[in-house]
Amino acid sequence: MGETLQAHLAEANRLRRAAKTDPALQAARQALRQWQAARLARTHADLLASTRYGAAARFFLDELYGGGDLSERDHEIARVVPKVVAMLPEGGLRVVTLALELDALSERLDAAMVDALGGNCRAGAIDAAAWAAAYRACDNHQARARQIELTEQVGNALNALTRKPLIGVTLRMMRAPATLAGLASLHAFLESGYQSFAAMKGADEFVAAIVGRERAIMQAVFAGDDSVLQAAG
């Protein structure tokens, strides 16, 4: 498990470092992620506004698909991988492993999109037509399908975690030791995910809604139908 964590971290960090060494590339990457985060917020506006699903939707968009900087969390894990493996409960370790794989894949897909967008990839220049054309030009259907599959697996893993007795208590008790071990950001990620999913008291419909919508958009855009993006925004 430790080797798998290290591999996902290494890939994500390599791509992030490459972007940070080039201010123009970093700005293009951020513009892309802001556009994608806004699209996701429009597509799933009903979930974000829901009393039941709102917190989990915000967790998904901010922590898994959003444009936030995850380098602090990843730096923590890379520094103390054996502690991560030893400290986390099995279900929590699965959530983290899947999330890191999703993070690495998303970094790779975003890097490809930045290349495909070219001059369109700057703040205010990206629109649905340009994004869809770049999406198709990348020609990476299998990787896009895997991205959505990983999102589903993270959701299902968090949902399974909420069904285990005493996990919530365990996570609360781990807060101080995690901070002392240099894992405060990682623990906050996991506890936030657990709490938002536990509040739903069943996440099957929520996960199915997000995954179903994203798969439908992926399939439509690859087929040349950009209207799904217009409907989403």
PyMOL commands that set and color helices and strands:
alter all, ss='L'
color gray80, all
select helices_A, chain A and resi 2-20+23-43+45-49+54-64+71-79+81-87+90-120+128-138+141-162+167-180+184-198+204-222+227-232
alter helices_A, ss='H'
color red, helices_A
deselect
rebuild
show_as cartoon
